Amino acid sequence: MLEKSADELRQVRYADYGGTANAWSITELLRHYFVPNPPAALDEKRFYEDLGEPAARAAIQHQLDEVSRALQ
């Protein structure tokens, strides 16, 4: 996510829970796998608008670090 532009991420598709290729957009993937605490809706338009902002990039990096730590 940190290496692609918003336009590139809009084009990428990901497999769903069942392994069906190209089923989900990045925002669908995030909605299914990451639930914020407290729960909140993911505004797709705002996600792409904010993607390049330093605070958003820091939050993404933090989540990636947490996932990496959990997988070790």
Secondary structure by P-SEA (a helix, b strand, c coil): cccccaaaaaabbbbccccccccccaaaaaaaccccccbbbbcaaaaaaacccaaaaaaaaaaaaaaaaaac
